[in-house]
Amino acid sequence: MWGRERSDKPAEPAGGGGPRTITITTRQAATLIAQGSGITRQPPGPKVIISKAFIVYTNPAVRYQTTTILGTSIEVEFTPVSYTWGWGDGTTTTTTDPGAPYPHQTVTHHYQHTATGITTTLTTTWTTRFRPAGESQWRPIEGTITTTETSTPYDLVRVITYLTDDAEEAQGH
């Protein structure tokens, strides 16, 4: 949506050539952010071992989009402020921490039961502000915006360990 004129733009002010005041609503800003902050999980494969730390993290980068309103180019800034992780087992965790990869992980979950086709959802809450082209001052946009995304499915598995005596096996017993 870079540089594209929005169909939900505010109406032209009456009176012709005077200065125009541009405001952006949260609803309008929400149409500019196409994706969330991303889900990275460890382990990344199709199986997660129950009772072991399941690590997740996301990209906390501020996002920028540009649109045109009333013939003026507008830059919109999206800043993530909180993250709600839905673990697929009926529990959630909300934090301001985007998490980090192993070995410095900060957002983890411990599953208790085996299951198949589990997904993790991430709802990111963003604050927004904007500035018209040529201006240095940012203006806040009231309210917050949320994006929700879902991981690829994985199975929760239990690992069973069997102790064996390699020497006995080598002798054929």
C-alpha positions in Angstrom: 0.0 0.0 0.0 3.0 2.3 -0.3 2.0 5.6 -1.8 -1.5 4.5 -2.8 -4.5 6.8 -2.3 -6.9 5.5 0.3 -10.6 5.2 -0.5 -11.5 5.9 3.2 -9.7 9.3 3.3 -11.3 12.2 5.0 -13.5 14.6 3.0 -11.9 17.7 1.5 -12.5 20.7 3.8 -15.0 23.4 2.7 -13.7 26.8 1.6 -11.1 25.8 -1.0 -7.5 26.9 -0.7 -7.0 27.3 3.1 -4.8 25.0 5.2 -6.1 21.5 5.5 -6.0 19.6 8.8 -5.3 15.9 8.3 -6.3 13.4 10.9 -6.0 9.6 10.7 -8.2 7.2 12.7 -7.1 3.9 14.2 -9.4 2.2 11.6 -7.7 3.9 8.7 -4.2 3.1 10.1 -5.2 -0.6 10.7 -5.7 -1.0 6.9 -2.0 -0.1 6.4 -0.5 -2.9 8.5 -0.8 -6.1 6.5 1.1 -8.5 8.8 2.0 -8.9 12.4 5.4 -9.1 14.0 6.1 -12.8 13.1 6.3 -16.0 15.1 9.6 -17.9 15.6 9.5 -21.0 17.7 12.1 -23.4 19.0 12.1 -26.2 18.3 10.9 -25.3 14.8 10.0 -28.8 13.6 6.8 -30.7 13.5 7.2 -32.1 17.1 7.4 -30.5 20.5 8.4 -32.5 23.6 6.0 -32.0 26.5 7.5 -30.9 29.8 10.4 -29.2 27.9 10.6 -25.5 27.4 8.9 -24.5 24.2 10.6 -21.2 23.2 8.9 -18.4 21.2 9.9 -14.9 20.1 8.9 -12.3 17.6 10.4 -9.3 15.8 9.9 -6.1 17.9 10.9 -3.7 15.1 8.9 -0.5 14.6 7.1 -0.6 11.2 6.5 2.2 8.8 4.0 2.6 6.0 3.3 5.5 3.6 -0.1 6.4 2.2 -1.6 9.5 0.5 -4.5 11.5 2.1 -5.9 14.6 0.5 -3.0 14.6 -1.9 -0.5 14.6 0.9 2.0 11.8 1.5 1.6 10.5 5.1 4.1 8.3 7.0 2.5 6.1 9.6 4.6 4.5 12.4 3.5 1.3 14.1 5.2 0.4 17.4 4.5 -3.0 19.1 3.7 -2.6 22.8 2.5 -6.0 23.9 2.3 -9.6 22.8 -0.3 -12.2 23.7 0.7 -15.8 23.0 -2.1 -18.4 22.7 -0.5 -21.8 23.3 -3.2 -23.9 21.7 -3.9 -25.7 25.0 -6.4 -23.1 26.4 -3.8 -20.9 28.1 -2.3 -17.6 27.1 0.6 -15.4 28.2 0.6 -11.6 27.7 3.9 -9.7 27.9 5.7 -6.6 26.8 8.7 -8.7 26.1 9.0 -10.0 22.4 11.0 -13.0 23.6 14.5 -14.1 22.5 16.0 -17.3 21.0 17.9 -20.0 23.0 20.0 -19.7 25.1 18.7 -16.3 26.2 15.0 -17.2 25.9 12.5 -15.1 27.9 9.1 -16.4 26.7 8.5 -20.1 27.1 5.7 -22.5 27.7 5.6 -26.0 29.1 2.9 -28.3 27.7 1.5 -31.0 30.0 -0.3 -33.4 27.6 0.3 -34.9 24.2 -1.8 -33.6 21.3 -1.8 -33.3 17.5 -2.2 -30.3 15.2 -1.5 -27.6 17.9 -0.8 -24.1 16.8 0.5 -21.0 18.6 -1.2 -17.7 18.0 0.4 -14.3 18.5 -1.7 -11.2 18.9 0.5 -8.1 18.8 -0.8 -4.7 20.1 0.5 -1.6 18.3 0.4 2.1 19.0 0.5 4.4 16.0 1.4 7.9 15.1 1.7 9.8 11.8 3.3 12.7 10.2 2.6 14.5 6.9 5.5 14.7 4.3 7.8 17.6 5.1 7.0 17.8 8.8 9.2 16.5 11.5 6.6 16.3 14.3 4.8 13.0 14.8 1.1 13.2 15.7 -0.5 10.4 17.8 -3.3 8.2 16.5 -5.8 7.5 19.3 -6.3 3.9 20.3 -4.3 0.7 19.5 -4.3 -1.8 16.6 -3.9 -5.5 16.9 -2.7 -8.1 14.5 -3.1 -11.9 15.0 -1.1 -14.6 13.3 -0.9 -18.3 13.7 2.1 -20.7 13.5 2.3 -23.8 11.5 0.8 -26.9 13.3 2.9 -29.2 15.4 2.4 -32.3 17.6 3.0 -32.5 21.3 4.9 -35.7 22.0 6.2 -37.5 25.1 9.7 -39.0 25.0 10.1 -42.4 26.7 13.6 -43.5 27.6 14.6 -47.1 27.8 17.8 -48.1 29.6 19.7 -50.9 28.0 23.0 -52.6 28.6 25.0 -52.3 25.4 27.4 -55.1 26.5 24.6 -57.6 26.9 23.2 -56.6 23.5 26.6 -57.0 21.9 26.8 -60.5 23.2 23.4 -61.4 21.7 21.5 -61.6 25.0 
